[in-house]
């Protein structure tokens, strides 16, 4: 599921709490969903080891003063990747079938990762089209990355990485952030809902007893997720990474 779908599932488990009224309550729920998955990532290593971010829309890279010369010819885009202390495992670009590109199935490209200090090399080379022999390059900085050539309308860039993800609360998330895949399942959504209920009881209702009841439920759910992930390690992302091309590792932050 993606980040939007995960939030929707959590709200199903919240039942009546999902429709709570009051100034700022709904935004607070979204913030607590984020806080819950951060806490779960810190307790369950498997939730940190197989993270994914997806991008279908990037912006023109700000590369002034170089950009002041022949800026129209610079085929470089910039994306936000501000997840600190992470290890990028692989970058994959998927080109989906459309009537225009006449593909029958999706095509996958594996750009090479170059050091951030060498990022200005991306404006050289005259790359005008992504091909199987020229699949592109990506450079990661402290909180952004540059990619060349620019994404087409039928392409999506996926970053597979290890690290703790602080998602954007859904009420202010961009479309790319909402559509970004997550590895959280129904059990994680149920635990997240208990975490949210606990903090609603504490913050909104000032009910310490209910807070403790829901936190006990959350703690039990978190422990079960830990045991499940330990026994059945997530394989889908690992399969893609370990069987794909362009395998590498780049530490960010």
Order of alpha helices (4+ residues) and beta strands (2+ residues): alpha-alpha-alpha-beta-beta-beta-beta-beta-beta-beta-beta-beta-alpha-alpha-alpha-alpha-beta
